[in-house]
Amino acid sequence: MAQAQTGGTAPVPEFTGRTGEVLQRLNHLYPALIDLSLGRLEGLLARLGHPERKLPPVIHVAGTNGKGSTCATLRAIAEAAGWRVHVMTSPHLVDVTERFRIAGHLVSEAELVATLEEIERVNDGAPITVFEVLTAAGFVLFARHPAELAIIEVGLGGRCDATNVLERPAACIVTAISRDHEAFLGDSLAAIAAEKAGIFKSGVPAVTGSQPAEVMQVLAAQAHAVGAPLARRGVEWSIAPFPASADRPAGLRLTDAQGTLDLPMPALAGPWQMENAGLAVEALRLSGLALPQTAWQGVGQVQWPARMQRLHGHLAALLPAGWELWLDGGHNPGAGVALAQELTHWKDRPLHMLVGMKQTKDASGFLGPLLPHADDLWAICEPEQHLALPAQAIVEASGGKAHVGPTLAQALTALAAQAQPEHPARVLICGSLYLAGVALRQDGWVVR
C-alpha cells in the first residue's frame, strides 16, 4: 500500500468529555507519514506487557458490510450460553464507550479515561494514531477482566489493521466484501479481498459467506497459502430459511460437516442478516469452543443499533400519526444493493429517504440501487455530522432527484407539513454511520 503524508494530525470524530480530552491530545501524535504497518502498535503493546496475548479466545471479524451485525450475533449467542463476553467494535454512534463492552457491560468513562491516560504515559510522546491507541485500550481492558470470549472487529481492511496483532484467534470471519476505502485498500475487489484475507492465520478456521467469484478466489488462495481451513457458504456450509409448521415457528437451517442445526429467525431486520447469522454460528462451531445447545437461541435475541432500526423518539414525533421512521447505517455500494433488497418488501406505502453521507464515500454507487424504491429523496448535511458530504453533492449524485433538507428535523417537518392523513408513509434515514449517530442522539436513544 502507498504511504500517505498527513499534516501531523488526522480528522477524527468529535470525542466529548474527559475521554475526548485525552484522545484529542493523542491525536497530535499522529504520524507525519502513515505506512499502515503494525510496528507502532506492536512497540506500544510490548511496553504495556503484551495484553493482546492475555485475552480469552478471540473471534476476529473483517469484511466490508455486516461486521457489526455479525459481532452482535456472536455476542448474543455466547451470552445466551451464559458466557461473559468482551466486544470491541468501531466506529461508535453516540459515545466512544460503545466501542468496548467488557464482560457484557459497556466500559465506564472513568475506567476508559484511566486506561487511555496510562497508555499516554507509556507511549511517552511517540508517533501513534488514535485508532491504535483505542485498540491498545481495548486489549488492556479485556486482559484485566475475565471472560469466556472476546469478539474483535477489524477497523479498516485487515492485513495492516491495528487489530491484526492478534497471533492466534479461535476463528476468523470475513463478511460480505464490496468497494469501500479504496484509497487505502485498493481499487478492485480482488485487492480489497487480499487486505481482508490478511487476518487469516495458520491452523485457524476462517469463515466467509457468499462472495463475488474474484473475491472468493483471493480468499481461498490466501487461506491455502497460510494454512487456514476456509469454510465457504455454499461449499462447506449452507443456510436457508424453513417455514413454520404446526409444532414450531419459522427459522433458519444451517448445514455443515458437523450436521444440521436449526436456528430461530434473526432478530435483526433485513435479508442479509441470515448470512450474518450463519457466519457467526459457523465460526463458533468451527472454533472448538463448547457451547450448550441453548446458546443458538441467541440468534433470535440480537440487538444492534442503526441496522434497520425503528425509531420511536423525538425525531419520530415530528411525523404524523401512523408514519414509521427507520434508520440504517449502510454507506457504500454493497450496502445500497443489500438495502434495496429489503425495500422491495416496502411497497405497501410511500417511502421517503433522508440520505446523508461521508465525504469519502461513493454517493452515486450507494444511491443507484435505492433510487427506484424511493418516492422522495432528501439530501441531509447535519452540522455535527463527521466529514459530512455537502447536500448539493448528494443532489448531484441522485441525478437531481433529491431535495435539500438540509437537516433531519427540517426534512421531517417539511414531510409532515405536506402529509395526507389517509396515506401513512415510511421514512428511512440512511447513508452514514455518522449520520446515524446524529439521528440517535436527536431521537433520544440511550447507550446501553
VOPAGU-2260 file (C-alpha; in pm, 1 decimal, decimal comma):
REM VOPAGU-2260
SITE   aa  ch    i         X         Y         Z
SITE  MET   A    0       0,0       0,0       0,0
SITE  ALA   A    1     116,6     350,1     -71,5
SITE  GLN   A    2     235,7     572,8     206,7
SITE  ALA   A    3      47,7     895,5     269,3
SITE  GLN   A    4     162,6    1227,5     406,7
SITE  THR   A    5     -51,7    1366,7     686,3
SITE  GLY   A    6     -27,4    1705,2     843,0
SITE  GLY   A    7      71,4    1567,6    1179,9
SITE  THR   A    8    -293,2    1530,9    1286,0
SITE  ALA   A    9    -587,5    1347,5    1137,4
SITE  PRO   A   10    -957,6    1432,6    1126,2
SITE  VAL   A   11   -1136,0    1228,3    1391,6
SITE  PRO   A   12   -1499,6    1219,4    1502,5
SITE  GLU   A   13   -1575,3    1454,6    1786,7
SITE  PHE   A   14   -1489,8    1292,2    2119,4
SITE  THR   A   15   -1653,2    1455,1    2418,7
SITE  GLY   A   16   -1592,7    1470,5    2793,0
SITE  ARG   A   17   -1278,7    1353,6    2969,1
SITE  THR   A   18   -1229,2    1077,6    2711,6
SITE  GLY   A   19   -1227,1    1336,4    2436,1
SITE  GLU   A   20    -963,6    1546,0    2613,1
SITE  VAL   A   21    -719,3    1253,9    2621,4
SITE  LEU   A   22    -789,2    1144,6    2262,4
SITE  GLN   A   23    -751,6    1495,7    2126,0
SITE  ARG   A   24    -410,1    1520,7    2295,4
SITE  LEU   A   25    -310,1    1186,9    2146,7
SITE  ASN   A   26    -429,8    1293,9    1803,3
SITE  HIS   A   27    -143,9    1543,6    1792,9
SITE  LEU   A   28      94,6    1245,1    1792,8
SITE  TYR   A   29     -49,0    1128,5    1459,3
SITE  PRO   A   30     245,4    1014,1    1242,7
SITE  ALA   A   31     354,1    1254,0     970,6
SITE  LEU   A   32     397,0     952,4     739,9
SITE  ILE   A   33     134,2     678,0     750,9
SITE  ASP   A   34     255,1     340,0     623,5
SITE  LEU   A   35     -32,5     130,8     761,1
SITE  SER   A   36     213,3    -100,6     935,4
SITE  LEU   A   37     174,3    -266,8    1274,7
SITE  GLY   A   38     513,1    -161,7    1412,3
SITE  ARG   A   39     395,6     137,2    1618,1
SITE  LEU   A   40     125,5     -60,2    1795,3
SITE  GLU   A   41     344,7    -366,9    1845,3
SITE  GLY   A   42     602,4    -149,5    2020,7
SITE  LEU   A   43     338,1      10,5    2241,2
SITE  LEU   A   44     183,2    -324,6    2332,6
SITE  ALA   A   45     527,0    -459,9    2426,1
SITE  ARG   A   46     573,6    -168,8    2667,0
SITE  LEU   A   47     226,0    -241,7    2808,2
SITE  GLY   A   48     319,3    -604,2    2877,8
SITE  HIS   A   49     153,0    -759,0    2572,1
SITE  PRO   A   50    -212,9    -751,3    2682,7
SITE  GLU   A   51    -316,3    -887,1    2339,4
SITE  ARG   A   52    -159,3   -1220,4    2446,5
SITE  LYS   A   53    -369,2   -1239,9    2764,2
SITE  LEU   A   54    -717,3   -1240,7    2613,6
SITE  PRO   A   55    -982,6   -1512,7    2628,2
SITE  PRO   A   56   -1049,9   -1699,0    2299,9
SITE  VAL   A   57   -1098,8   -1442,5    2020,5
SITE  ILE   A   58   -1322,2   -1433,9    1714,0
SITE  HIS   A   59   -1167,5   -1183,1    1469,0
SITE  VAL   A   60   -1414,4   -1025,9    1221,4
SITE  ALA   A   61   -1324,2    -844,2     896,4
SITE  GLY   A   62   -1524,8    -751,5     586,1
SITE  THR   A   63   -1693,0    -454,4     419,7
SITE  ASN   A   64   -2058,0    -494,2     519,8
SITE  GLY   A   65   -2212,9    -683,5     808,0
SITE  LYS   A   66   -1920,9    -681,8    1053,8
SITE  GLY   A   67   -2113,8    -509,9    1330,0
SITE  SER   A   68   -2422,6    -727,9    1292,7
SITE  THR   A   69   -2207,9   -1041,9    1288,2
SITE  CYS   A   70   -2026,3    -930,5    1603,3
SITE  ALA   A   71   -2359,7    -858,0    1770,4
SITE  THR   A   72   -2482,9   -1205,9    1674,8
SITE  LEU   A   73   -2169,0   -1369,7    1812,2
SITE  ARG   A   74   -2220,6   -1182,5    2136,5
SITE  ALA   A   75   -2589,8   -1275,9    2161,5
SITE  ILE   A   76   -2513,2   -1644,7    2109,3
SITE  ALA   A   77   -2233,1   -1650,5    2366,4
SITE  GLU   A   78   -2437,6   -1457,1    2621,4
SITE  ALA   A   79   -2729,2   -1695,9    2568,9
SITE  ALA   A   80   -2483,9   -1964,5    2681,4
SITE  GLY   A   81   -2421,0   -1768,3    2999,4
SITE  TRP   A   82   -2073,2   -1659,3    2894,8
SITE  ARG   A   83   -1904,7   -1332,6    2981,8
SITE  VAL   A   84   -1818,3   -1165,3    2651,7
SITE  HIS   A   85   -1582,2    -881,6    2559,3
SITE  VAL   A   86   -1658,6    -692,9    2236,0
SITE  MET   A   87   -1454,2    -426,6    2054,6
SITE  THR   A   88   -1622,0    -255,2    1758,3
SITE  SER   A   89   -1591,6      70,6    1562,9
SITE  PRO   A   90   -1695,7     334,3    1497,0
SITE  HIS   A   91   -1918,1     439,4    1785,4
SITE  LEU   A   92   -2253,0     605,4    1721,0
SITE  VAL   A   93   -2310,0     831,9    2020,1
SITE  ASP   A   94   -2033,1     776,8    2275,5
SITE  VAL   A   95   -1684,8     626,3    2249,4
SITE  THR   A   96   -1763,6     387,4    2536,3
SITE  GLU   A   97   -1980,3     192,1    2289,5
SITE  ARG   A   98   -1659,1      55,1    2137,2
SITE  PHE   A   99   -1574,5    -151,7    2445,0
SITE  ARG   A  100   -1812,7    -399,5    2604,6
SITE  ILE   A  101   -1644,7    -570,5    2899,1
SITE  ALA   A  102   -1796,7    -897,5    3018,6
SITE  GLY   A  103   -2136,2    -783,0    2895,5
SITE  HIS   A  104   -2127,8    -419,0    3007,7
SITE  LEU   A  105   -2009,7    -102,6    2836,1
SITE  VAL   A  106   -1686,9      32,2    2981,9
SITE  SER   A  107   -1735,5     322,2    3220,2
SITE  GLU   A  108   -1597,2     659,4    3118,9
SITE  ALA   A  109   -1380,5     661,0    3432,9
SITE  GLU   A  110   -1215,0     327,3    3353,3
SITE  LEU   A  111   -1166,0     417,0    2987,5
SITE  VAL   A  112   -1009,7     754,7    3074,1
SITE  ALA   A  113    -776,0     590,6    3325,4
SITE  THR   A  114    -670,8     331,3    3066,0
SITE  LEU   A  115    -612,3     594,0    2796,4
SITE  GLU   A  116    -405,3     807,4    3036,1
SITE  GLU   A  117    -197,0     502,4    3125,0
SITE  ILE   A  118    -135,4     434,0    2756,4
SITE  GLU   A  119     -49,7     800,2    2702,2
SITE  ARG   A  120     217,2     779,6    2974,0
SITE  VAL   A  121     361,0     454,3    2842,2
SITE  ASN   A  122     363,3     581,1    2483,9
SITE  ASP   A  123     564,8     881,5    2604,4
SITE  GLY   A  124     506,4    1106,7    2304,3
SITE  ALA   A  125     592,1     852,3    2031,8
SITE  PRO   A  126     404,0     877,1    1699,5
SITE  ILE   A  127      75,4     687,6    1722,7
SITE  THR   A  128    -275,1     703,2    1573,0
SITE  VAL   A  129    -595,3     739,9    1772,3
SITE  PHE   A  130    -726,1     406,3    1643,0
SITE  GLU   A  131    -404,2     234,4    1751,3
SITE  VAL   A  132    -446,7     385,6    2097,9
SITE  LEU   A  133    -810,1     275,8    2115,2
SITE  THR   A  134    -713,5     -73,9    2003,4
SITE  ALA   A  135    -445,8     -91,9    2271,7
SITE  ALA   A  136    -701,4      29,5    2525,8
SITE  GLY   A  137    -937,7    -249,9    2429,1
SITE  PHE   A  138    -667,1    -511,5    2472,1
SITE  VAL   A  139    -565,5    -370,4    2811,2
SITE  LEU   A  140    -926,0    -360,9    2932,8
SITE  PHE   A  141   -1004,6    -710,2    2806,5
SITE  ALA   A  142    -687,9    -859,3    2955,9
SITE  ARG   A  143    -777,4    -724,1    3300,2
SITE  HIS   A  144   -1132,2    -862,2    3315,4
SITE  PRO   A  145   -1209,9   -1234,4    3296,1
SITE  ALA   A  146   -1438,8   -1356,3    3018,0
SITE  GLU   A  147   -1505,5   -1666,4    2811,9
SITE  LEU   A  148   -1492,5   -1495,7    2470,1
SITE  ALA   A  149   -1361,3   -1179,6    2304,3
SITE  ILE   A  150   -1504,3   -1051,9    1976,1
SITE  ILE   A  151   -1273,2    -812,9    1789,8
SITE  GLU   A  152   -1391,5    -618,8    1484,6
SITE  VAL   A  153   -1137,0    -500,5    1228,4
SITE  GLY   A  154   -1131,3    -122,7    1186,9
SITE  LEU   A  155   -1005,9     -91,6     828,0
SITE  GLY   A  156    -900,7    -367,8     589,3
SITE  GLY   A  157    -737,6    -647,9     782,2
SITE  ARG   A  158    -376,5    -716,5     686,9
SITE  CYS   A  159    -240,2    -393,0     834,1
SITE  ASP   A  160    -528,7    -312,2    1066,5
SITE  ALA   A  161    -427,1    -244,8    1425,1
SITE  THR   A  162    -633,2    -541,0    1547,4
SITE  ASN   A  163    -423,6    -780,7    1336,8
SITE  VAL   A  164    -157,7    -805,2    1606,6
SITE  LEU   A  165    -366,3   -1097,3    1734,7
SITE  GLU   A  166    -144,5   -1401,3    1688,2
SITE  ARG   A  167    -388,0   -1692,4    1710,4
SITE  PRO   A  168    -761,7   -1626,2    1736,1
SITE  ALA   A  169   -1005,8   -1912,8    1778,0
SITE  ALA   A  170   -1164,6   -1830,1    1441,0
SITE  CYS   A  171   -1171,6   -1557,3    1176,3
SITE  ILE   A  172   -1467,4   -1426,1     976,7
SITE  VAL   A  173   -1474,8   -1228,0     652,4
SITE  THR   A  174   -1820,1   -1081,6     590,7
SITE  ALA   A  175   -1952,3    -951,0     257,8
SITE  ILE   A  176   -1688,2    -761,9      58,0
SITE  SER   A  177   -1760,8    -469,3    -171,6
SITE  ARG   A  178   -1587,4    -148,0    -273,6
SITE  ASP   A  179   -1505,7      87,2      13,1
SITE  HIS   A  180   -1199,0     273,2     146,2
SITE  GLU   A  181   -1041,7     229,5    -197,3
SITE  ALA   A  182    -771,0     489,6    -130,8
SITE  PHE   A  183    -630,1     258,9     137,9
SITE  LEU   A  184    -737,8     -90,3      29,6
SITE  GLY   A  185    -713,0     -82,7    -349,9
SITE  ASP   A  186    -936,8      -2,7    -644,6
SITE  SER   A  187   -1052,2    -356,4    -725,6
SITE  LEU   A  188   -1249,7    -619,5    -537,4
SITE  ALA   A  189    -953,6    -855,1    -561,8
SITE  ALA   A  190    -720,7    -601,1    -397,9
SITE  ILE   A  191    -972,1    -529,8    -121,9
SITE  ALA   A  192   -1023,1    -902,1     -63,7
SITE  ALA   A  193    -648,1    -951,3     -27,1
SITE  GLU   A  194    -641,0    -692,9     251,7
SITE  LYS   A  195    -936,3    -854,0     431,1
SITE  ALA   A  196    -783,1   -1201,3     398,4
SITE  GLY   A  197    -474,6   -1070,5     576,8
SITE  ILE   A  198    -633,6   -1170,7     908,1
SITE  PHE   A  199    -612,3   -1543,8     819,8
SITE  LYS   A  200    -370,8   -1738,5    1041,1
SITE  SER   A  201    -215,0   -2082,9    1007,8
SITE  GLY   A  202    -440,6   -2351,2    1150,8
SITE  VAL   A  203    -713,5   -2103,7    1247,9
SITE  PRO   A  204   -1056,9   -2174,7    1095,8
SITE  ALA   A  205   -1176,5   -1899,5     861,5
SITE  VAL   A  206   -1539,2   -1849,1     758,6
SITE  THR   A  207   -1687,0   -1646,1     476,0
SITE  GLY   A  208   -2025,2   -1608,2     311,6
SITE  SER   A  209   -2137,3   -1565,1     -47,0
SITE  GLN   A  210   -1881,0   -1355,6    -233,1
SITE  PRO   A  211   -1818,0   -1244,8    -592,9
SITE  ALA   A  212   -1605,5   -1502,8    -777,0
SITE  GLU   A  213   -1297,3   -1279,2    -786,6
SITE  VAL   A  214   -1323,5   -1221,9    -411,4
SITE  MET   A  215   -1367,8   -1590,7    -328,1
SITE  GLN   A  216   -1068,5   -1679,3    -543,8
SITE  VAL   A  217    -846,5   -1441,2    -345,5
SITE  LEU   A  218    -979,8   -1556,0      -8,5
SITE  ALA   A  219    -927,6   -1922,2     -98,7
SITE  ALA   A  220    -574,6   -1858,4    -225,8
SITE  GLN   A  221    -473,5   -1670,1      89,2
SITE  ALA   A  222    -626,4   -1933,3     315,7
SITE  HIS   A  223    -432,8   -2203,8     130,1
SITE  ALA   A  224    -111,3   -2001,1     143,0
SITE  VAL   A  225    -117,1   -1962,7     521,8
SITE  GLY   A  226    -277,7   -2297,1     601,6
SITE  ALA   A  227    -611,9   -2168,4     729,1
SITE  PRO   A  228    -906,7   -2405,7     674,3
SITE  LEU   A  229   -1167,7   -2197,1     489,2
SITE  ALA   A  230   -1541,2   -2260,1     525,8
SITE  ARG   A  231   -1734,0   -2100,4     236,2
SITE  ARG   A  232   -2109,1   -2056,5     223,5
SITE  GLY   A  233   -2247,5   -2281,0     -46,0
SITE  VAL   A  234   -1947,9   -2514,4     -28,3
SITE  GLU   A  235   -1850,5   -2613,1     326,4
SITE  TRP   A  236   -2164,3   -2471,6     487,3
SITE  SER   A  237   -2508,6   -2351,3     388,0
SITE  ILE   A  238   -2800,3   -2172,6     547,9
SITE  ALA   A  239   -3159,0   -2125,3     435,8
SITE  PRO   A  240   -3496,0   -2041,9     588,6
SITE  PHE   A  241   -3752,7   -2307,3     667,5
SITE  PRO   A  242   -4128,1   -2237,9     700,3
SITE  ALA   A  243   -4336,9   -2254,0    1013,5
SITE  SER   A  244   -4519,1   -2577,5    1091,8
SITE  ALA   A  245   -4775,8   -2689,8    1345,3
SITE  ASP   A  246   -4508,7   -2764,4    1607,0
SITE  ARG   A  247   -4253,0   -2487,3    1551,8
SITE  PRO   A  248   -4212,2   -2134,7    1416,9
SITE  ALA   A  249   -4022,1   -2046,2    1101,4
SITE  GLY   A  250   -3645,9   -2038,5    1133,3
SITE  LEU   A  251   -3310,5   -2097,0     966,6
SITE  ARG   A  252   -3136,4   -2426,2     895,5
SITE  LEU   A  253   -2755,6   -2435,9     886,6
SITE  THR   A  254   -2579,8   -2740,4     743,8
SITE  ASP   A  255   -2207,8   -2817,9     758,0
SITE  ALA   A  256   -1973,0   -3112,9     816,4
SITE  GLN   A  257   -2097,4   -3137,6    1175,9
SITE  GLY   A  258   -2457,4   -3186,6    1066,4
SITE  THR   A  259   -2774,3   -2978,6    1059,9
SITE  LEU   A  260   -2863,1   -2709,7    1312,1
SITE  ASP   A  261   -3199,5   -2534,9    1333,5
SITE  LEU   A  262   -3193,3   -2171,6    1442,9
SITE  PRO   A  263   -3453,2   -1904,1    1516,7
SITE  MET   A  264   -3511,0   -1627,5    1265,1
SITE  PRO   A  265   -3263,8   -1339,7    1314,5
SITE  ALA   A  266   -3385,2   -1063,2    1542,9
SITE  LEU   A  267   -3228,9    -801,4    1313,1
SITE  ALA   A  268   -3430,4    -695,0    1007,9
SITE  GLY   A  269   -3305,7    -735,8     651,9
SITE  PRO   A  270   -3247,7   -1037,1     425,5
SITE  TRP   A  271   -2869,9   -1005,0     466,1
SITE  GLN   A  272   -2898,5   -1092,4     836,1
SITE  MET   A  273   -2947,0   -1460,2     750,6
SITE  GLU   A  274   -2591,7   -1475,0     620,4
SITE  ASN   A  275   -2453,6   -1274,7     912,8
SITE  ALA   A  276   -2619,8   -1520,4    1149,7
SITE  GLY   A  277   -2471,1   -1810,0     956,0
SITE  LEU   A  278   -2122,9   -1660,0     969,5
SITE  ALA   A  279   -2142,7   -1621,8    1346,7
SITE  VAL   A  280   -2279,5   -1971,0    1405,2
SITE  GLU   A  281   -2035,2   -2143,0    1170,2
SITE  ALA   A  282   -1735,6   -1962,1    1321,9
SITE  LEU   A  283   -1836,7   -2072,6    1670,3
SITE  ARG   A  284   -1897,2   -2430,5    1553,1
SITE  LEU   A  285   -1550,2   -2444,6    1397,9
SITE  SER   A  286   -1373,3   -2266,9    1684,1
SITE  GLY   A  287   -1365,1   -2570,5    1909,0
SITE  LEU   A  288   -1537,0   -2377,3    2187,1
SITE  ALA   A  289   -1801,0   -2584,5    2365,0
SITE  LEU   A  290   -2141,5   -2417,5    2357,3
SITE  PRO   A  291   -2462,8   -2562,7    2500,0
SITE  GLN   A  292   -2748,5   -2624,5    2257,5
SITE  THR   A  293   -2946,2   -2341,6    2416,6
SITE  ALA   A  294   -2684,4   -2088,6    2302,5
SITE  TRP   A  295   -2808,7   -2089,4    1942,1
SITE  GLN   A  296   -3132,9   -1926,9    2052,6
SITE  GLY   A  297   -2924,4   -1609,5    2080,7
SITE  VAL   A  298   -2966,0   -1563,3    1704,2
SITE  GLY   A  299   -3321,5   -1450,1    1778,4
SITE  GLN   A  300   -3212,7   -1211,0    2056,0
SITE  VAL   A  301   -2960,7    -986,4    1877,3
SITE  GLN   A  302   -2968,5    -610,5    1932,0
SITE  TRP   A  303   -2758,8    -372,7    1722,7
SITE  PRO   A  304   -2846,5      -4,8    1671,7
SITE  ALA   A  305   -2867,1     167,2    1331,6
SITE  ARG   A  306   -2918,7    -158,6    1143,3
SITE  MET   A  307   -3274,0    -134,5    1009,4
SITE  GLN   A  308   -3379,1      11,7    1343,9
SITE  ARG   A  309   -3725,2     156,3    1403,3
SITE  LEU   A  310   -3709,7     492,3    1584,0
SITE  HIS   A  311   -3979,7     598,9    1829,5
SITE  GLY   A  312   -3836,6     911,3    1997,7
SITE  HIS   A  313   -3813,4    1284,5    1935,4
SITE  LEU   A  314   -3748,8    1262,8    1560,1
SITE  ALA   A  315   -4030,0    1014,5    1508,6
SITE  ALA   A  316   -4263,1    1250,4    1694,2
SITE  LEU   A  317   -4214,5    1508,2    1417,4
SITE  LEU   A  318   -4403,4    1281,6    1176,7
SITE  PRO   A  319   -4781,8    1237,0    1157,0
SITE  ALA   A  320   -4952,3     956,4    1346,2
SITE  GLY   A  321   -4926,6     625,7    1162,7
SITE  TRP   A  322   -4597,6     709,6     990,6
SITE  GLU   A  323   -4285,9     499,5    1052,3
SITE  LEU   A  324   -3927,8     625,2    1093,8
SITE  TRP   A  325   -3641,5     384,0    1025,5
SITE  LEU   A  326   -3263,5     413,7    1048,0
SITE  ASP   A  327   -2985,4     222,3     874,0
SITE  GLY   A  328   -2612,6     294,6     876,8
SITE  GLY   A  329   -2524,2     136,1     539,7
SITE  HIS   A  330   -2296,4     368,2     343,9
SITE  ASN   A  331   -2128,4     200,0      44,5
SITE  PRO   A  332   -2242,0      44,2    -287,1
SITE  GLY   A  333   -2266,9    -304,4    -139,5
SITE  ALA   A  334   -2485,8    -174,5     140,0
SITE  GLY   A  335   -2702,0       3,8    -115,9
SITE  VAL   A  336   -2762,8    -323,0    -301,6
SITE  ALA   A  337   -2847,2    -506,6      21,8
SITE  LEU   A  338   -3077,1    -229,8     142,1
SITE  ALA   A  339   -3257,6    -225,4    -193,0
SITE  GLN   A  340   -3341,7    -593,9    -142,9
SITE  GLU   A  341   -3520,9    -507,5     180,4
SITE  LEU   A  342   -3704,5    -215,3      20,8
SITE  THR   A  343   -3870,0    -448,6    -230,4
SITE  HIS   A  344   -4087,9    -555,6      65,7
SITE  TRP   A  345   -4185,6    -195,9     148,8
SITE  LYS   A  346   -4423,0    -136,7    -141,1
SITE  ASP   A  347   -4733,4    -112,2      77,9
SITE  ARG   A  348   -4681,8     259,2     146,8
SITE  PRO   A  349   -4477,5     553,6      11,7
SITE  LEU   A  350   -4109,5     571,7     106,4
SITE  HIS   A  351   -3923,3     896,0     176,9
SITE  MET   A  352   -3545,0     860,0     207,6
SITE  LEU   A  353   -3325,1    1103,4     403,1
SITE  VAL   A  354   -2966,5    1049,5     288,1
SITE  GLY   A  355   -2650,1    1194,3     438,7
SITE  MET   A  356   -2303,7    1062,0     353,7
SITE  LYS   A  357   -1938,3    1096,0     443,4
SITE  GLN   A  358   -1721,0    1295,3     204,3
SITE  THR   A  359   -1502,6     998,1     110,9
SITE  LYS   A  360   -1788,9     765,4      15,7
SITE  ASP   A  361   -1928,2     675,3    -328,6
SITE  ALA   A  362   -2262,5     854,6    -313,2
SITE  SER   A  363   -2368,8     757,7    -666,2
SITE  GLY   A  364   -2278,6     393,5    -606,2
SITE  PHE   A  365   -2479,4     384,2    -283,9
SITE  LEU   A  366   -2782,8     566,9    -422,1
SITE  GLY   A  367   -2803,4     386,5    -756,9
SITE  PRO   A  368   -2978,5      69,0    -633,1
SITE  LEU   A  369   -3203,8     269,3    -397,2
SITE  LEU   A  370   -3344,4     537,4    -626,3
SITE  PRO   A  371   -3606,3     312,7    -791,3
SITE  HIS   A  372   -3756,3     240,8    -447,4
SITE  ALA   A  373   -3780,0     599,4    -318,5
SITE  ASP   A  374   -4087,4     811,3    -379,7
SITE  ASP   A  375   -3897,4    1107,2    -241,1
SITE  LEU   A  376   -3532,0    1177,1    -154,8
SITE  TRP   A  377   -3386,0    1440,4      76,8
SITE  ALA   A  378   -3018,1    1536,8      93,5
SITE  ILE   A  379   -2901,9    1574,3     454,5
SITE  CYS   A  380   -2592,4    1750,0     588,3
SITE  GLU   A  381   -2610,3    1779,5     966,4
SITE  PRO   A  382   -2374,9    2038,1    1123,0
SITE  GLU   A  383   -2238,7    1786,9    1377,5
SITE  GLN   A  384   -2204,2    1502,1    1125,7
SITE  HIS   A  385   -1837,8    1399,1    1088,9
SITE  LEU   A  386   -1694,0    1489,4     743,7
SITE  ALA   A  387   -2044,9    1529,3     602,2
SITE  LEU   A  388   -2080,6    1539,2     224,6
SITE  PRO   A  389   -2245,1    1870,1     121,9
SITE  ALA   A  390   -2614,9    1837,1      48,2
SITE  GLN   A  391   -2570,1    1966,5    -305,6
SITE  ALA   A  392   -2325,7    1684,2    -380,1
SITE  ILE   A  393   -2590,8    1433,7    -277,2
SITE  VAL   A  394   -2842,7    1607,6    -502,9
SITE  GLU   A  395   -2598,4    1572,6    -792,3
SITE  ALA   A  396   -2528,8    1206,1    -707,6
SITE  SER   A  397   -2905,0    1141,3    -716,9
SITE  GLY   A  398   -2931,2    1282,8   -1067,8
SITE  GLY   A  399   -3121,3    1582,8    -935,4
SITE  LYS   A  400   -3392,4    1376,2    -769,1
SITE  ALA   A  401   -3310,9    1481,5    -412,1
SITE  HIS   A  402   -3437,9    1788,9    -229,4
SITE  VAL   A  403   -3208,0    1970,1      13,7
SITE  GLY   A  404   -3306,1    1900,3     375,2
SITE  PRO   A  405   -3058,9    2006,7     486,9
SITE  THR   A  406   -3113,5    1870,8     839,7
SITE  LEU   A  407   -3315,6    1575,5     963,1
SITE  ALA   A  408   -3554,6    1792,2    1162,7
SITE  GLN   A  409   -3615,9    2028,6     872,0
SITE  ALA   A  410   -3681,8    1744,7     627,6
SITE  LEU   A  411   -3912,7    1560,6     867,3
SITE  THR   A  412   -4103,4    1879,6     944,8
SITE  ALA   A  413   -4146,7    1950,9     572,7
SITE  LEU   A  414   -4273,7    1596,5     513,0
SITE  ALA   A  415   -4522,4    1631,1     797,8
SITE  ALA   A  416   -4649,9    1961,6     656,5
SITE  GLN   A  417   -4735,3    1806,4     321,1
SITE  ALA   A  418   -4862,7    1473,8     455,5
SITE  GLN   A  419   -5207,5    1340,8     379,8
SITE  PRO   A  420   -5351,1    1171,7     692,0
SITE  GLU   A  421   -5520,4     898,3     490,7
SITE  HIS   A  422   -5186,5     793,3     331,8
SITE  PRO   A  423   -4930,8     698,1     601,2
SITE  ALA   A  424   -4573,9     658,3     478,3
SITE  ARG   A  425   -4231,7     536,8     583,5
SITE  VAL   A  426   -3919,6     747,2     623,0
SITE  LEU   A  427   -3573,5     589,8     607,1
SITE  ILE   A  428   -3261,3     773,1     729,6
SITE  CYS   A  429   -2950,8     619,3     574,1
SITE  GLY   A  430   -2610,8     673,6     411,0
SITE  SER   A  431   -2368,6     711,4     701,9
SITE  LEU   A  432   -2296,1     567,7    1042,8
SITE  TYR   A  433   -2201,4     919,8    1148,8
SITE  LEU   A  434   -2541,9    1046,5    1039,0
SITE  ALA   A  435   -2692,6     750,7    1223,8
SITE  GLY   A  436   -2518,3     866,6    1539,1
SITE  VAL   A  437   -2661,6    1216,2    1496,2
SITE  ALA   A  438   -3008,1    1070,3    1440,3
SITE  LEU   A  439   -2987,2     854,3    1751,0
SITE  ARG   A  440   -2878,0    1148,4    1965,0
SITE  GLN   A  441   -3157,1    1366,7    1831,3
SITE  ASP   A  442   -3412,6    1090,6    1875,9
SITE  GLY   A  443   -3309,3    1045,8    2239,7
SITE  TRP   A  444   -3154,8     699,8    2211,4
SITE  VAL   A  445   -2971,6     590,3    2526,5
SITE  VAL   A  446   -2648,2     391,2    2503,8
SITE  ARG   A  447   -2680,6      60,0    2688,9
